[in-house]
Amino acid sequence: MKLPTRRPAWSAHAALIPMGTTVLVAYIAGILWTVRISFTSSKMLPKSDWVGLKQYEVLFASDRWATDMVNVALFGVTFITGAMVLGFLLAVFIDQKVRFEGVFRTLYLFSYSLSFVATGVIWQWMFNPTLGIQQSLRSWGWENARFDWITSQDMAIYCVVIAVLWHSAGLVMAILLAGLRGVDEEIAKAAQIEGIPRWRYYLSIVLPQMGASLGTCLVLLAVAVIKVFDAVVAMTNGGPGDATDVPTKFIMDNLFERQNIGLASAASTTMLITVLIIIAPLMYARSRSEKNA
Amino acid sequence: MSTDIPSMLSPRPSVQWFTPGRIGIYVFLISAALFFLLPLYVMGVTSIKPMVEIREGNIFQFPLAMTFEPWAQAWSSACTGLQCNGISVGFINSVQILLPSLVLSIFLGSINGYALAFWKVRWGHWAFSVLMLGAFIPYQVMMYPLVRMFAWADIFQSITNIVLVHTIFGMPIMTLLFKNYYGGLPPELFKAARIDGGGFWRIYFQLMVPMSLPIFVVATIMQTTGIWNDFILGLIFAGREHYPMTVQLNNIINSTQGEKIYNVNMAATLLTSLVPLAVYFVSGRWFVRGIAAGAVKG
């Protein structure tokens, strides 16, 4: 007897048409088109000429692009490190059988529900060099207190880091707490009997067991770094100077304000290649672990 | 999930109180809570202070003469450039964008997930792999071609446009969410329904949808906060007439001329944040479940 599942399920094909169309038109054609434009001399409107790698030469000779790459790297390293450390500490401390655990968890995660625009605006106000934290410090007696990072070429990027940390550290806490709850409690008891200090237990025994949760956090945070845009626009708009400018903003400015589509596409393609280099090994590792499972 | 409540309420006699270690734990937890809460508090008090107090005082200080005028101004008369209609315009736009985007993106996500999990459509899995890769790619990479395509279709910068864009960029996570959920159901269920003669749509509507209501709730929570909080897509694809609340907020904050009206700015920020905050505090653990579900495979 022929099983009914063997019947050609034309309605299943039909149901997947929207997805197929989205993938083909928005993702594949969209990406290829951008790559193609990056080899043209397009300014305000797309042209179909061929100028080879000229846009890329302009891009890599551009001071602003170089600054943006340094900024996003600096932002990425400090933000990811900060979020992982803070999130891990929060998860470990919450896991100490504390009272009001639910309250703490709720408080640590609410900022994650806010938009990056709101986050940027809130912290722009906190960091306001005349009326913000600096003035509070002065009114409390530190008359010469200075806290004007947001107007400083060197420190402004860390203002963005703090704001985004505030937004996303709770996410790491939530994921790692779930991971911690999966660690066998017997091991904790054994470690206690052996007289191993708590911090040692977490660093040497628990942490190595949480590879999957840590990996998930890393991926989510890395995606946030690559996509960072709203928070910068709302908080500093890239300034002072180019101190907090990022590649995504470089692309948006060249696309919609400077009418330099060719250069913007070269920058987009460069970002695309960077992302693929970062995530290709991840996808490969994942597909292998799936096959083994 | 159900273990959370008893573990929160039941006393734990084995834990000793008032040891230096325990006190240290609470000091850390409370300091961290202050780090998360203080900005919200500062925003709240700033939004109900008269400008005189803001200019002279301390951002942490509670207002001496409380006023709700800034909230009224933020809602109905704050200026974005030349127009002074407040952020209420953005609120209405955001609702108009949110509702159809929610329905379309969740409906398509659930169909995709269902078709991929149970029906052997080989090209579907290829398309799904590309879609998953797409989740990592910054919007900027596809942005200009999309602008041209929508302009060609003559819907650029309309509600339809922004709804389609939210559906396109929400598709990877929505499809993943439902595919994982349906993939976790026992396959016998589907086989039995097939042997009973159920077709694609009948099984979907009569069996799968009723069984997957929890994941629909999770999807709704994720998409509501995600779409409401979107800035960049609304900025480019919604058009000036339909700017969502986040774009309006940014315009109010960063393009006002003359003196900055901080209390109105803070009230506008709070107003913009009310919907996601309400979703967060009402949904509670469901919100966390969304994070976990989205994080399963990244």
Contacts between the chains, C-beta under 8 A, distances in Angstrom:
chain1	res1	chain2	res2	distance
A	3	B	194	7.8
A	4	B	194	4.9
A	4	B	195	6.3
A	4	B	197	7.2
A	5	B	120	7.8
A	5	B	191	7.2
A	5	B	194	5.4
A	9	B	119	5.2
A	9	B	120	7.7
A	9	B	121	7.3
A	9	B	200	6.0
A	11	B	199	6.5
A	11	B	200	3.9
A	11	B	201	6.4
A	12	B	115	5.1
A	12	B	119	3.7
A	12	B	121	5.3
A	12	B	124	7.9
A	12	B	200	5.3
A	13	B	121	5.8
A	15	B	111	5.1
A	15	B	112	7.9
A	15	B	114	8.0
A	15	B	115	5.1
A	15	B	200	6.4
A	15	B	201	8.0
A	16	B	111	7.8
A	16	B	112	6.6
A	16	B	115	5.2
A	16	B	116	7.8
A	16	B	121	5.7
A	16	B	123	7.9
A	16	B	124	4.8
A	16	B	127	7.2
A	18	B	108	5.5
A	18	B	111	7.9
A	18	B	112	7.9
A	19	B	108	7.1
A	19	B	112	4.8
A	19	B	124	7.2
A	19	B	127	5.8
A	19	B	128	7.6
A	19	B	131	6.9
A	19	B	171	6.7
A	19	B	175	6.9
A	20	B	123	7.0
A	20	B	124	7.5
A	20	B	127	5.2
A	22	B	131	7.5
A	22	B	167	7.8
A	22	B	168	5.4
A	22	B	171	5.7
A	23	B	127	4.4
A	23	B	130	5.0
A	23	B	131	5.5
A	23	B	134	7.4
A	24	B	127	7.8
A	25	B	149	7.1
A	26	B	142	6.1
A	26	B	146	6.4
A	26	B	149	8.0
A	26	B	168	4.7
A	27	B	130	6.0
A	27	B	131	7.0
A	27	B	134	4.5
A	27	B	137	7.8
A	27	B	142	6.6
A	28	B	130	6.6
A	29	B	145	6.8
A	30	B	141	7.4
A	30	B	142	3.6
A	30	B	145	4.1
A	30	B	146	5.9
A	30	B	149	7.9
A	31	B	137	7.3
A	31	B	141	5.9
A	31	B	142	6.3
A	33	B	144	7.7
A	33	B	145	4.0
A	33	B	148	7.8
A	34	B	141	5.7
A	34	B	142	6.9
A	34	B	144	6.3
A	34	B	145	6.0
A	37	B	144	7.1
A	46	B	144	8.0
A	46	B	148	7.3
A	86	B	32	7.9
A	89	B	28	7.4
A	90	B	29	7.9
A	90	B	32	5.9
A	93	B	25	5.5
A	93	B	28	5.3
A	93	B	29	5.5
A	93	B	32	7.8
A	94	B	29	7.0
A	96	B	25	5.2
A	97	B	12	5.3
A	97	B	15	5.4
A	98	B	25	6.3
A	98	B	26	7.1
A	98	B	29	6.5
A	100	B	8	7.8
A	101	B	7	7.6
A	101	B	8	5.7
A	102	B	4	7.0
A	102	B	8	5.1
A	104	B	29	5.4
A	104	B	32	7.9
A	104	B	33	6.2
A	106	B	281	7.6
A	106	B	284	7.5
A	107	B	33	4.8
A	107	B	36	5.4
A	107	B	37	6.3
A	108	B	32	6.7
A	108	B	33	7.2
A	108	B	36	5.8
A	109	B	280	7.6
A	109	B	287	7.5
A	109	B	288	7.1
A	110	B	36	7.1
A	110	B	40	7.8
A	110	B	277	6.8
A	110	B	280	5.6
A	110	B	281	7.3
A	111	B	36	5.9
A	111	B	39	7.9
A	111	B	40	7.9
A	112	B	291	8.0
A	113	B	225	5.4
A	113	B	276	4.4
A	113	B	277	6.2
A	113	B	279	6.6
A	113	B	280	3.8
A	113	B	287	6.9
A	114	B	229	7.1
A	114	B	273	5.2
A	114	B	276	6.0
A	114	B	277	7.2
A	115	B	228	7.3
A	115	B	229	3.4
A	115	B	230	7.8
A	115	B	231	6.6
A	115	B	246	5.3
A	115	B	272	7.0
A	115	B	273	7.1
A	115	B	276	7.0
A	116	B	229	7.1
A	116	B	231	6.8
A	117	B	229	7.6
A	117	B	231	5.1
A	117	B	246	4.5
A	117	B	249	5.8
A	117	B	250	5.4
A	117	B	272	7.4
A	118	B	229	7.9
A	118	B	246	7.6
A	118	B	249	7.1
A	118	B	269	5.1
A	118	B	272	5.8
A	118	B	273	4.9
A	121	B	249	6.9
A	121	B	250	7.8
A	121	B	253	5.3
A	121	B	265	6.9
A	121	B	269	4.9
A	122	B	39	4.8
A	122	B	40	7.7
A	122	B	42	7.7
A	122	B	43	5.6
A	122	B	269	6.4
A	123	B	39	6.7
A	124	B	253	7.6
A	125	B	42	7.0
A	125	B	43	7.2
A	125	B	46	6.8
A	125	B	59	7.4
A	125	B	262	6.6
A	125	B	265	7.4
A	125	B	266	6.7
A	126	B	39	5.8
A	126	B	42	6.3
A	126	B	59	7.1
A	128	B	59	7.9
A	128	B	262	8.0
A	131	B	54	6.4
A	131	B	55	7.0
A	131	B	59	6.8
A	131	B	262	7.1
A	132	B	59	5.8
A	133	B	59	6.9
A	135	B	57	8.0
A	135	B	58	6.4
A	135	B	59	7.2
A	136	B	58	4.4
A	136	B	59	5.5
A	136	B	60	5.5
A	139	B	57	7.4
A	139	B	58	4.6
A	140	B	58	7.6
A	166	B	35	7.1
A	166	B	36	6.8
A	166	B	39	6.7
A	170	B	36	7.3
A	171	B	291	6.3
A	174	B	288	5.5
A	174	B	291	5.6
A	174	B	292	7.7
A	175	B	291	6.8
A	175	B	292	7.3
A	175	B	295	5.7
A	178	B	292	6.2
A	215	B	298	7.9
A	216	B	295	4.6
A	216	B	296	7.9
A	216	B	298	5.9
A	219	B	298	4.2
A	220	B	295	6.5
A	220	B	298	6.8
A	223	B	135	7.8
A	223	B	136	6.0
A	226	B	136	7.5
A	226	B	138	5.7
A	227	B	138	5.4
A	227	B	139	7.3
A	229	B	231	7.7
A	229	B	232	5.7
A	230	B	231	4.1
A	230	B	232	6.2
A	230	B	246	7.5
A	233	B	231	7.4
A	233	B	250	6.6
A	233	B	254	8.0
A	234	B	231	7.7
A	234	B	249	8.0
A	234	B	250	5.3
A	234	B	253	6.9
A	234	B	254	7.1
A	237	B	254	6.4
A	248	B	138	6.0
A	248	B	140	5.6
A	251	B	140	4.3
A	251	B	143	7.9
A	252	B	140	6.6
A	252	B	232	7.6
A	255	B	140	7.6
A	255	B	143	6.7
A	255	B	144	5.7
A	256	B	236	7.3
A	261	B	144	6.2
A	264	B	140	7.8
A	264	B	144	7.0
A	265	B	144	6.8
A	267	B	140	8.0
A	268	B	138	7.6
A	268	B	140	5.2
A	268	B	141	4.6
A	268	B	143	7.9
A	268	B	144	7.9
A	269	B	141	7.6
A	271	B	138	5.7
A	271	B	140	6.9
A	271	B	141	6.5
A	272	B	137	6.2
A	272	B	138	7.8
A	272	B	141	5.0
A	275	B	136	5.6
A	275	B	137	5.9
A	275	B	138	7.1
A	279	B	133	7.5
A	279	B	136	5.1
A	282	B	298	7.7
A	283	B	132	7.8
A	283	B	133	7.2
A	286	B	297	7.0
A	286	B	298	7.8
